[in-house]
């Protein structure tokens, strides 16, 4: 699996919707690739913030937008 494929599947990976073999390939790739690891960290952060914010309910689009904006500002700040 290359970087592009890995990043395309990170979301499914976080939601456990990949096959075991696919999940293992992604785990192996992330372990050896800093670029994909940081992408994964960001997705994992988004995922955990969304779950906290929604506490089990389906998030509305407005909620998702607000949270993503917040996360992006955190991410942008972290690079300076
Ligand atoms: Zn990679």
PDB file of the backbone (N, CA, C, O) and the ligand in Angstrom, with CONECT records:
HET     ZN  A 101       1
ATOM      1  N   UNK A   1       0.845  -1.198   0.000  1.00  0.00           N
ATOM      2  CA  UNK A   1       0.000   0.000   0.000  1.00  0.00           C
ATOM      3  C   UNK A   1       0.887   1.258   0.000  1.00  0.00           C
ATOM      4  O   UNK A   1       1.819   1.357   0.798  1.00  0.00           O
ATOM      5  N   UNK A   2       0.597   2.221  -0.896  1.00  0.00           N
ATOM      6  CA  UNK A   2       1.417   3.431  -0.912  1.00  0.00           C
ATOM      7  C   UNK A   2       0.760   4.533  -0.057  1.00  0.00           C
ATOM      8  O   UNK A   2      -0.305   4.337   0.529  1.00  0.00           O
ATOM      9  N   UNK A   3       1.429   5.692  -0.009  1.00  0.00           N
ATOM     10  CA  UNK A   3       0.954   6.774   0.863  1.00  0.00           C
ATOM     11  C   UNK A   3      -0.460   7.223   0.487  1.00  0.00           C
ATOM     12  O   UNK A   3      -1.303   7.458   1.354  1.00  0.00           O
ATOM     13  N   UNK A   4      -0.700   7.335  -0.810  1.00  0.00           N
ATOM     14  CA  UNK A   4      -2.004   7.816  -1.250  1.00  0.00           C
ATOM     15  C   UNK A   4      -3.114   6.857  -0.807  1.00  0.00           C
ATOM     16  O   UNK A   4      -4.143   7.278  -0.277  1.00  0.00           O
ATOM     17  N   UNK A   5      -2.886   5.578  -1.032  1.00  0.00           N
ATOM     18  CA  UNK A   5      -3.882   4.570  -0.639  1.00  0.00           C
ATOM     19  C   UNK A   5      -4.083   4.567   0.877  1.00  0.00           C
ATOM     20  O   UNK A   5      -5.208   4.509   1.374  1.00  0.00           O
ATOM     21  N   UNK A   6      -2.977   4.630   1.586  1.00  0.00           N
ATOM     22  CA  UNK A   6      -3.061   4.623   3.046  1.00  0.00           C
ATOM     23  C   UNK A   6      -3.923   5.776   3.537  1.00  0.00           C
ATOM     24  O   UNK A   6      -4.793   5.592   4.387  1.00  0.00           O
ATOM     25  N   UNK A   7      -3.675   6.974   2.994  1.00  0.00           N
ATOM     26  CA  UNK A   7      -4.419   8.143   3.472  1.00  0.00           C
ATOM     27  C   UNK A   7      -5.883   8.094   3.045  1.00  0.00           C
ATOM     28  O   UNK A   7      -6.752   8.637   3.726  1.00  0.00           O
ATOM     29  N   UNK A   8      -6.150   7.447   1.925  1.00  0.00           N
ATOM     30  CA  UNK A   8      -7.542   7.288   1.496  1.00  0.00           C
ATOM     31  C   UNK A   8      -8.310   6.373   2.451  1.00  0.00           C
ATOM     32  O   UNK A   8      -9.521   6.514   2.623  1.00  0.00           O
ATOM     33  N   UNK A   9      -7.599   5.445   3.060  1.00  0.00           N
ATOM     34  CA  UNK A   9      -8.275   4.436   3.888  1.00  0.00           C
ATOM     35  C   UNK A   9      -8.199   4.722   5.382  1.00  0.00           C
ATOM     36  O   UNK A   9      -8.753   3.979   6.192  1.00  0.00           O
ATOM     37  N   UNK A  10      -7.502   5.816   5.745  1.00  0.00           N
ATOM     38  CA  UNK A  10      -7.318   6.094   7.172  1.00  0.00           C
ATOM     39  C   UNK A  10      -8.658   6.240   7.892  1.00  0.00           C
ATOM     40  O   UNK A  10      -8.830   5.775   9.019  1.00  0.00           O
ATOM     41  N   UNK A  11      -9.601   6.896   7.214  1.00  0.00           N
ATOM     42  CA  UNK A  11     -10.900   7.127   7.836  1.00  0.00           C
ATOM     43  C   UNK A  11     -11.596   5.793   8.150  1.00  0.00           C
ATOM     44  O   UNK A  11     -12.109   5.585   9.249  1.00  0.00           O
ATOM     45  N   UNK A  12     -11.597   4.899   7.152  1.00  0.00           N
ATOM     46  CA  UNK A  12     -12.210   3.584   7.366  1.00  0.00           C
ATOM     47  C   UNK A  12     -11.446   2.800   8.435  1.00  0.00           C
ATOM     48  O   UNK A  12     -12.028   2.079   9.246  1.00  0.00           O
ATOM     49  N   UNK A  13     -10.138   2.968   8.404  1.00  0.00           N
ATOM     50  CA  UNK A  13      -9.282   2.310   9.391  1.00  0.00           C
ATOM     51  C   UNK A  13      -9.703   2.710  10.804  1.00  0.00           C
ATOM     52  O   UNK A  13      -9.824   1.864  11.690  1.00  0.00           O
ATOM     53  N   UNK A  14      -9.924   4.000  10.999  1.00  0.00           N
ATOM     54  CA  UNK A  14     -10.314   4.502  12.310  1.00  0.00           C
ATOM     55  C   UNK A  14     -11.695   3.992  12.720  1.00  0.00           C
ATOM     56  O   UNK A  14     -11.991   3.857  13.908  1.00  0.00           O
ATOM     57  N   UNK A  15     -12.519   3.716  11.744  1.00  0.00           N
ATOM     58  CA  UNK A  15     -13.867   3.249  12.057  1.00  0.00           C
ATOM     59  C   UNK A  15     -13.979   1.730  11.981  1.00  0.00           C
ATOM     60  O   UNK A  15     -15.076   1.173  11.992  1.00  0.00           O
ATOM     61  N   UNK A  16     -12.842   1.082  11.904  1.00  0.00           N
ATOM     62  CA  UNK A  16     -12.797  -0.387  11.861  1.00  0.00           C
ATOM     63  C   UNK A  16     -13.657  -0.964  10.735  1.00  0.00           C
ATOM     64  O   UNK A  16     -14.285  -2.010  10.902  1.00  0.00           O
ATOM     65  N   UNK A  17     -13.682  -0.286   9.602  1.00  0.00           N
ATOM     66  CA  UNK A  17     -14.503  -0.815   8.505  1.00  0.00           C
ATOM     67  C   UNK A  17     -13.653  -1.435   7.394  1.00  0.00           C
ATOM     68  O   UNK A  17     -14.150  -1.681   6.295  1.00  0.00           O
ATOM     69  N   UNK A  18     -12.384  -1.683   7.677  1.00  0.00           N
ATOM     70  CA  UNK A  18     -11.529  -2.384   6.716  1.00  0.00           C
ATOM     71  C   UNK A  18     -11.435  -3.862   7.088  1.00  0.00           C
ATOM     72  O   UNK A  18     -11.714  -4.254   8.221  1.00  0.00           O
ATOM     73  N   UNK A  19     -11.037  -4.668   6.113  1.00  0.00           N
ATOM     74  CA  UNK A  19     -10.764  -6.065   6.437  1.00  0.00           C
ATOM     75  C   UNK A  19      -9.514  -6.129   7.317  1.00  0.00           C
ATOM     76  O   UNK A  19      -8.742  -5.174   7.390  1.00  0.00           O
ATOM     77  N   UNK A  20      -9.334  -7.248   7.969  1.00  0.00           N
ATOM     78  CA  UNK A  20      -8.178  -7.396   8.850  1.00  0.00           C
ATOM     79  C   UNK A  20      -6.869  -7.234   8.082  1.00  0.00           C
ATOM     80  O   UNK A  20      -5.920  -6.621   8.570  1.00  0.00           O
ATOM     81  N   UNK A  21      -6.833  -7.798   6.863  1.00  0.00           N
ATOM     82  CA  UNK A  21      -5.620  -7.720   6.039  1.00  0.00           C
ATOM     83  C   UNK A  21      -5.307  -6.272   5.652  1.00  0.00           C
ATOM     84  O   UNK A  21      -4.153  -5.846   5.699  1.00  0.00           O
ATOM     85  N   UNK A  22      -6.339  -5.525   5.273  1.00  0.00           N
ATOM     86  CA  UNK A  22      -6.139  -4.113   4.903  1.00  0.00           C
ATOM     87  C   UNK A  22      -5.676  -3.299   6.103  1.00  0.00           C
ATOM     88  O   UNK A  22      -4.768  -2.474   6.003  1.00  0.00           O
ATOM     89  N   UNK A  23      -6.321  -3.550   7.241  1.00  0.00           N
ATOM     90  CA  UNK A  23      -5.958  -2.835   8.454  1.00  0.00           C
ATOM     91  C   UNK A  23      -4.502  -3.110   8.829  1.00  0.00           C
ATOM     92  O   UNK A  23      -3.791  -2.214   9.283  1.00  0.00           O
ATOM     93  N   UNK A  24      -4.072  -4.339   8.638  1.00  0.00           N
ATOM     94  CA  UNK A  24      -2.677  -4.692   8.948  1.00  0.00           C
ATOM     95  C   UNK A  24      -1.711  -3.980   8.023  1.00  0.00           C
ATOM     96  O   UNK A  24      -0.651  -3.526   8.456  1.00  0.00           O
ATOM     97  N   UNK A  25      -2.071  -3.878   6.741  1.00  0.00           N
ATOM     98  CA  UNK A  25      -1.210  -3.168   5.790  1.00  0.00           C
ATOM     99  C   UNK A  25      -1.064  -1.705   6.181  1.00  0.00           C
ATOM    100  O   UNK A  25       0.025  -1.135   6.112  1.00  0.00           O
ATOM    101  N   UNK A  26      -2.177  -1.107   6.591  1.00  0.00           N
ATOM    102  CA  UNK A  26      -2.133   0.302   6.984  1.00  0.00           C
ATOM    103  C   UNK A  26      -1.328   0.480   8.261  1.00  0.00           C
ATOM    104  O   UNK A  26      -0.523   1.406   8.367  1.00  0.00           O
ATOM    105  N   UNK A  27      -1.541  -0.404   9.232  1.00  0.00           N
ATOM    106  CA  UNK A  27      -0.757  -0.344  10.470  1.00  0.00           C
ATOM    107  C   UNK A  27       0.739  -0.399  10.159  1.00  0.00           C
ATOM    108  O   UNK A  27       1.533   0.369  10.703  1.00  0.00           O
ATOM    109  N   UNK A  28       1.101  -1.326   9.270  1.00  0.00           N
ATOM    110  CA  UNK A  28       2.516  -1.478   8.906  1.00  0.00           C
ATOM    111  C   UNK A  28       3.040  -0.242   8.195  1.00  0.00           C
ATOM    112  O   UNK A  28       4.163   0.192   8.451  1.00  0.00           O
ATOM    113  N   UNK A  29       2.237   0.326   7.305  1.00  0.00           N
ATOM    114  CA  UNK A  29       2.680   1.510   6.569  1.00  0.00           C
ATOM    115  C   UNK A  29       2.867   2.697   7.520  1.00  0.00           C
ATOM    116  O   UNK A  29       3.881   3.392   7.463  1.00  0.00           O
ATOM    117  N   UNK A  30       1.881   2.919   8.391  1.00  0.00           N
ATOM    118  CA  UNK A  30       1.948   4.054   9.318  1.00  0.00           C
ATOM    119  C   UNK A  30       3.167   3.942  10.231  1.00  0.00           C
ATOM    120  O   UNK A  30       3.804   4.942  10.564  1.00  0.00           O
ATOM    121  N   UNK A  31       3.478   2.720  10.625  1.00  0.00           N
ATOM    122  CA  UNK A  31       4.618   2.502  11.512  1.00  0.00           C
ATOM    123  C   UNK A  31       5.937   2.903  10.853  1.00  0.00           C
ATOM    124  O   UNK A  31       6.908   3.224  11.539  1.00  0.00           O
ATOM    125  N   UNK A  32       5.966   2.882   9.522  1.00  0.00           N
ATOM    126  CA  UNK A  32       7.211   3.164   8.803  1.00  0.00           C
ATOM    127  C   UNK A  32       7.206   4.465   8.025  1.00  0.00           C
ATOM    128  O   UNK A  32       8.168   4.759   7.315  1.00  0.00           O
ATOM    129  N   UNK A  33       6.152   5.245   8.142  1.00  0.00           N
ATOM    130  CA  UNK A  33       6.033   6.442   7.314  1.00  0.00           C
ATOM    131  C   UNK A  33       5.570   7.625   8.166  1.00  0.00           C
ATOM    132  O   UNK A  33       4.413   7.678   8.585  1.00  0.00           O
ATOM    133  N   UNK A  34       6.474   8.569   8.418  1.00  0.00           N
ATOM    134  CA  UNK A  34       6.151   9.727   9.259  1.00  0.00           C
ATOM    135  C   UNK A  34       5.019  10.548   8.680  1.00  0.00           C
ATOM    136  O   UNK A  34       4.165  11.063   9.402  1.00  0.00           O
ATOM    137  N   UNK A  35       5.029  10.659   7.346  1.00  0.00           N
ATOM    138  CA  UNK A  35       4.018  11.477   6.688  1.00  0.00           C
ATOM    139  C   UNK A  35       2.615  10.921   6.948  1.00  0.00           C
ATOM    140  O   UNK A  35       1.705  11.661   7.319  1.00  0.00           O
ATOM    141  N   UNK A  36       2.456   9.635   6.753  1.00  0.00           N
ATOM    142  CA  UNK A  36       1.151   9.015   6.974  1.00  0.00           C
ATOM    143  C   UNK A  36       0.818   8.940   8.456  1.00  0.00           C
ATOM    144  O   UNK A  36      -0.352   8.971   8.838  1.00  0.00           O
ATOM    145  N   UNK A  37       1.835   8.842   9.278  1.00  0.00           N
ATOM    146  CA  UNK A  37       1.582   8.813  10.716  1.00  0.00           C
ATOM    147  C   UNK A  37       0.962  10.133  11.166  1.00  0.00           C
ATOM    148  O   UNK A  37       0.023  10.133  11.962  1.00  0.00           O
ATOM    149  N   UNK A  38       1.474  11.250  10.669  1.00  0.00           N
ATOM    150  CA  UNK A  38       0.906  12.535  11.082  1.00  0.00           C
ATOM    151  C   UNK A  38      -0.491  12.712  10.500  1.00  0.00           C
ATOM    152  O   UNK A  38      -1.362  13.311  11.131  1.00  0.00           O
ATOM    153  N   UNK A  39      -0.702  12.188   9.295  1.00  0.00           N
ATOM    154  CA  UNK A  39      -2.046  12.217   8.717  1.00  0.00           C
ATOM    155  C   UNK A  39      -2.998  11.401   9.593  1.00  0.00           C
ATOM    156  O   UNK A  39      -4.118  11.825   9.878  1.00  0.00           O
ATOM    157  N   UNK A  40      -2.543  10.249  10.005  1.00  0.00           N
ATOM    158  CA  UNK A  40      -3.347   9.390  10.867  1.00  0.00           C
ATOM    159  C   UNK A  40      -3.639  10.078  12.200  1.00  0.00           C
ATOM    160  O   UNK A  40      -4.767  10.031  12.692  1.00  0.00           O
ATOM    161  N   UNK A  41      -2.622  10.718  12.786  1.00  0.00           N
ATOM    162  CA  UNK A  41      -2.815  11.414  14.056  1.00  0.00           C
ATOM    163  C   UNK A  41      -3.908  12.466  13.937  1.00  0.00           C
ATOM    164  O   UNK A  41      -4.740  12.620  14.831  1.00  0.00           O
ATOM    165  N   UNK A  42      -3.892  13.197  12.804  1.00  0.00           N
ATOM    166  CA  UNK A  42      -4.888  14.235  12.598  1.00  0.00           C
ATOM    167  C   UNK A  42      -6.284  13.639  12.469  1.00  0.00           C
ATOM    168  O   UNK A  42      -7.240  14.155  13.048  1.00  0.00           O
ATOM    169  N   UNK A  43      -6.400  12.561  11.716  1.00  0.00           N
ATOM    170  CA  UNK A  43      -7.702  11.902  11.559  1.00  0.00           C
ATOM    171  C   UNK A  43      -8.195  11.351  12.895  1.00  0.00           C
ATOM    172  O   UNK A  43      -9.383  11.418  13.210  1.00  0.00           O
ATOM    173  N   UNK A  44      -7.271  10.811  13.664  1.00  0.00           N
ATOM    174  CA  UNK A  44      -7.642  10.250  14.958  1.00  0.00           C
ATOM    175  C   UNK A  44      -8.125  11.358  15.891  1.00  0.00           C
ATOM    176  O   UNK A  44      -9.056  11.164  16.672  1.00  0.00           O
ATOM    177  N   UNK A  45      -7.475  12.530  15.800  1.00  0.00           N
ATOM    178  CA  UNK A  45      -7.880  13.676  16.614  1.00  0.00           C
ATOM    179  C   UNK A  45      -9.287  14.117  16.220  1.00  0.00           C
ATOM    180  O   UNK A  45     -10.138  14.331  17.083  1.00  0.00           O
ATOM    181  N   UNK A  46      -9.528  14.251  14.926  1.00  0.00           N
ATOM    182  CA  UNK A  46     -10.855  14.625  14.426  1.00  0.00           C
ATOM    183  C   UNK A  46     -11.890  13.632  14.929  1.00  0.00           C
ATOM    184  O   UNK A  46     -12.954  14.013  15.418  1.00  0.00           O
ATOM    185  N   UNK A  47     -11.563  12.367  14.802  1.00  0.00           N
ATOM    186  CA  UNK A  47     -12.461  11.302  15.210  1.00  0.00           C
ATOM    187  C   UNK A  47     -12.820  11.395  16.692  1.00  0.00           C
ATOM    188  O   UNK A  47     -13.989  11.285  17.062  1.00  0.00           O
ATOM    189  N   UNK A  48     -11.815  11.598  17.532  1.00  0.00           N
ATOM    190  CA  UNK A  48     -12.088  11.611  18.970  1.00  0.00           C
ATOM    191  C   UNK A  48     -12.848  12.872  19.366  1.00  0.00           C
ATOM    192  O   UNK A  48     -13.711  12.829  20.243  1.00  0.00           O
ATOM    193  N   UNK A  49     -12.528  14.002  18.720  1.00  0.00           N
ATOM    194  CA  UNK A  49     -13.250  15.241  19.035  1.00  0.00           C
ATOM    195  C   UNK A  49     -14.709  15.120  18.617  1.00  0.00           C
ATOM    196  O   UNK A  49     -15.609  15.546  19.340  1.00  0.00           O
ATOM    197  N   UNK A  50     -14.937  14.536  17.445  1.00  0.00           N
ATOM    198  CA  UNK A  50     -16.314  14.337  16.966  1.00  0.00           C
ATOM    199  C   UNK A  50     -17.094  13.442  17.910  1.00  0.00           C
ATOM    200  O   UNK A  50     -18.243  13.732  18.244  1.00  0.00           O
ATOM    201  N   UNK A  51     -16.475  12.364  18.336  1.00  0.00           N
ATOM    202  CA  UNK A  51     -17.170  11.433  19.224  1.00  0.00           C
ATOM    203  C   UNK A  51     -17.512  12.086  20.552  1.00  0.00           C
ATOM    204  O   UNK A  51     -18.594  11.876  21.099  1.00  0.00           O
ATOM    205  N   UNK A  52     -16.576  12.885  21.067  1.00  0.00           N
ATOM    206  CA  UNK A  52     -16.824  13.593  22.310  1.00  0.00           C
ATOM    207  C   UNK A  52     -17.944  14.598  22.150  1.00  0.00           C
ATOM    208  O   UNK A  52     -18.841  14.691  22.988  1.00  0.00           O
ATOM    209  N   UNK A  53     -17.880  15.353  21.059  1.00  0.00           N
ATOM    210  CA  UNK A  53     -18.842  16.428  20.835  1.00  0.00           C
ATOM    211  C   UNK A  53     -20.247  15.874  20.655  1.00  0.00           C
ATOM    212  O   UNK A  53     -21.223  16.508  21.055  1.00  0.00           O
ATOM    213  N   UNK A  54     -20.351  14.712  20.063  1.00  0.00           N
ATOM    214  CA  UNK A  54     -21.668  14.201  19.708  1.00  0.00           C
ATOM    215  C   UNK A  54     -22.193  13.193  20.712  1.00  0.00           C
ATOM    216  O   UNK A  54     -23.393  12.925  20.758  1.00  0.00           O
ATOM    217  N   UNK A  55     -21.318  12.644  21.500  1.00  0.00           N
ATOM    218  CA  UNK A  55     -21.703  11.691  22.544  1.00  0.00           C
ATOM    219  C   UNK A  55     -22.689  10.642  22.037  1.00  0.00           C
ATOM    220  O   UNK A  55     -23.703  10.371  22.680  1.00  0.00           O
ATOM    221  N   UNK A  56     -22.386  10.062  20.890  1.00  0.00           N
ATOM    222  CA  UNK A  56     -23.199   8.953  20.399  1.00  0.00           C
ATOM    223  C   UNK A  56     -24.253   9.343  19.380  1.00  0.00           C
ATOM    224  O   UNK A  56     -24.731   8.490  18.632  1.00  0.00           O
ATOM    225  N   UNK A  57     -24.630  10.629  19.333  1.00  0.00           N
ATOM    226  CA  UNK A  57     -25.618  11.047  18.346  1.00  0.00           C
ATOM    227  C   UNK A  57     -24.968  11.331  17.002  1.00  0.00           C
ATOM    228  O   UNK A  57     -23.768  11.594  16.928  1.00  0.00           O
ATOM    229  N   UNK A  58     -25.753  11.277  15.954  1.00  0.00           N
ATOM    230  CA  UNK A  58     -25.257  11.662  14.632  1.00  0.00           C
ATOM    231  C   UNK A  58     -24.975  13.165  14.639  1.00  0.00           C
ATOM    232  O   UNK A  58     -25.844  13.964  14.990  1.00  0.00           O
ATOM    233  N   UNK A  59     -23.737  13.548  14.243  1.00  0.00           N
ATOM    234  CA  UNK A  59     -23.433  14.969  14.214  1.00  0.00           C
ATOM    235  C   UNK A  59     -24.174  15.660  13.064  1.00  0.00           C
ATOM    236  O   UNK A  59     -24.314  15.092  11.980  1.00  0.00           O
ATOM    237  N   UNK A  60     -24.639  16.871  13.302  1.00  0.00           N
ATOM    238  CA  UNK A  60     -25.204  17.654  12.210  1.00  0.00           C
ATOM    239  C   UNK A  60     -24.064  18.225  11.391  1.00  0.00           C
ATOM    240  O   UNK A  60     -22.924  18.274  11.852  1.00  0.00           O
ATOM    241  N   UNK A  61     -24.372  18.659  10.172  1.00  0.00           N
ATOM    242  CA  UNK A  61     -23.328  19.223   9.325  1.00  0.00           C
ATOM    243  C   UNK A  61     -22.718  20.467   9.959  1.00  0.00           C
ATOM    244  O   UNK A  61     -21.513  20.699   9.865  1.00  0.00           O
ATOM    245  N   UNK A  62     -23.565  21.262  10.606  1.00  0.00           N
ATOM    246  CA  UNK A  62     -23.073  22.480  11.248  1.00  0.00           C
ATOM    247  C   UNK A  62     -22.083  22.145  12.362  1.00  0.00           C
ATOM    248  O   UNK A  62     -21.067  22.818  12.532  1.00  0.00           O
ATOM    249  N   UNK A  63     -22.397  21.097  13.113  1.00  0.00           N
ATOM    250  CA  UNK A  63     -21.498  20.677  14.189  1.00  0.00           C
ATOM    251  C   UNK A  63     -20.158  20.228  13.622  1.00  0.00           C
ATOM    252  O   UNK A  63     -19.098  20.604  14.121  1.00  0.00           O
ATOM    253  N   UNK A  64     -20.227  19.417  12.574  1.00  0.00           N
ATOM    254  CA  UNK A  64     -19.001  18.926  11.947  1.00  0.00           C
ATOM    255  C   UNK A  64     -18.166  20.093  11.435  1.00  0.00           C
ATOM    256  O   UNK A  64     -16.954  20.133  11.644  1.00  0.00           O
ATOM    257  N   UNK A  65     -18.815  21.044  10.762  1.00  0.00           N
ATOM    258  CA  UNK A  65     -18.108  22.211  10.232  1.00  0.00           C
ATOM    259  C   UNK A  65     -17.400  22.982  11.345  1.00  0.00           C
ATOM    260  O   UNK A  65     -16.241  23.376  11.214  1.00  0.00           O
ATOM    261  N   UNK A  66     -18.128  23.184  12.437  1.00  0.00           N
ATOM    262  CA  UNK A  66     -17.566  23.973  13.535  1.00  0.00           C
ATOM    263  C   UNK A  66     -16.342  23.254  14.127  1.00  0.00           C
ATOM    264  O   UNK A  66     -15.312  23.865  14.412  1.00  0.00           O
ATOM    265  N   UNK A  67     -16.494  21.961  14.296  1.00  0.00           N
ATOM    266  CA  UNK A  67     -15.409  21.181  14.893  1.00  0.00           C
ATOM    267  C   UNK A  67     -14.200  21.122  13.960  1.00  0.00           C
ATOM    268  O   UNK A  67     -13.060  21.265  14.403  1.00  0.00           O
ATOM    269  N   UNK A  68     -14.454  20.913  12.668  1.00  0.00           N
ATOM    270  CA  UNK A  68     -13.344  20.846  11.716  1.00  0.00           C
ATOM    271  C   UNK A  68     -12.595  22.170  11.664  1.00  0.00           C
ATOM    272  O   UNK A  68     -11.368  22.192  11.572  1.00  0.00           O
ATOM    273  N   UNK A  69     -13.336  23.271  11.723  1.00  0.00           N
ATOM    274  CA  UNK A  69     -12.697  24.587  11.720  1.00  0.00           C
ATOM    275  C   UNK A  69     -11.780  24.727  12.938  1.00  0.00           C
ATOM    276  O   UNK A  69     -10.663  25.235  12.842  1.00  0.00           O
ATOM    277  N   UNK A  70     -12.277  24.269  14.069  1.00  0.00           N
ATOM    278  CA  UNK A  70     -11.493  24.346  15.302  1.00  0.00           C
ATOM    279  C   UNK A  70     -10.222  23.496  15.185  1.00  0.00           C
ATOM    280  O   UNK A  70      -9.127  23.935  15.534  1.00  0.00           O
ATOM    281  N   UNK A  71     -10.398  22.286  14.692  1.00  0.00           N
ATOM    282  CA  UNK A  71      -9.255  21.387  14.556  1.00  0.00           C
ATOM    283  C   UNK A  71      -8.226  21.959  13.597  1.00  0.00           C
ATOM    284  O   UNK A  71      -7.026  21.897  13.864  1.00  0.00           O
ATOM    285  N   UNK A  72      -8.687  22.518  12.476  1.00  0.00           N
ATOM    286  CA  UNK A  72      -7.750  23.095  11.515  1.00  0.00           C
ATOM    287  C   UNK A  72      -6.970  24.236  12.137  1.00  0.00           C
ATOM    288  O   UNK A  72      -5.783  24.398  11.855  1.00  0.00           O
ATOM    289  N   UNK A  73      -7.616  25.031  12.979  1.00  0.00           N
ATOM    290  CA  UNK A  73      -6.890  26.146  13.588  1.00  0.00           C
ATOM    291  C   UNK A  73      -5.876  25.629  14.598  1.00  0.00           C
ATOM    292  O   UNK A  73      -4.797  26.202  14.749  1.00  0.00           O
ATOM    293  N   UNK A  74      -6.219  24.547  15.288  1.00  0.00           N
ATOM    294  CA  UNK A  74      -5.259  23.917  16.208  1.00  0.00           C
ATOM    295  C   UNK A  74      -4.061  23.388  15.398  1.00  0.00           C
ATOM    296  O   UNK A  74      -2.903  23.596  15.761  1.00  0.00           O
ATOM    297  N   UNK A  75      -4.377  22.700  14.294  1.00  0.00           N
ATOM    298  CA  UNK A  75      -3.325  22.106  13.457  1.00  0.00           C
ATOM    299  C   UNK A  75      -2.428  23.196  12.873  1.00  0.00           C
ATOM    300  O   UNK A  75      -1.206  23.051  12.848  1.00  0.00           O
ATOM    301  N   UNK A  76      -3.029  24.274  12.409  1.00  0.00           N
ATOM    302  CA  UNK A  76      -2.245  25.360  11.813  1.00  0.00           C
ATOM    303  C   UNK A  76      -1.352  25.994  12.865  1.00  0.00           C
ATOM    304  O   UNK A  76      -0.189  26.300  12.600  1.00  0.00           O
ATOM    305  N   UNK A  77      -1.899  26.192  14.065  1.00  0.00           N
ATOM    306  CA  UNK A  77      -1.120  26.784  15.146  1.00  0.00           C
ATOM    307  C   UNK A  77       0.040  25.901  15.554  1.00  0.00           C
ATOM    308  O   UNK A  77       1.101  26.397  15.931  1.00  0.00           O
ATOM    309  N   UNK A  78      -0.156  24.589  15.479  1.00  0.00           N
ATOM    310  CA  UNK A  78       0.859  23.659  15.901  1.00  0.00           C
ATOM    311  C   UNK A  78       2.090  23.651  15.018  1.00  0.00           C
ATOM    312  O   UNK A  78       3.149  23.162  15.413  1.00  0.00           O
ATOM    313  N   UNK A  79       1.942  24.206  13.800  1.00  0.00           N
ATOM    314  CA  UNK A  79       3.079  24.164  12.886  1.00  0.00           C
ATOM    315  C   UNK A  79       3.999  25.358  13.023  1.00  0.00           C
ATOM    316  O   UNK A  79       5.068  25.389  12.413  1.00  0.00           O
ATOM    317  N   UNK A  80       3.592  26.366  13.833  1.00  0.00           N
ATOM    318  CA  UNK A  80       4.422  27.558  13.967  1.00  0.00           C
ATOM    319  C   UNK A  80       5.327  27.455  15.181  1.00  0.00           C
ATOM    320  O   UNK A  80       6.100  28.373  15.453  1.00  0.00           O
TER     321      UNK A  80
HETATM  322 ZN    ZN A 101       3.095   6.882   3.704  1.00  0.00          ZN
END
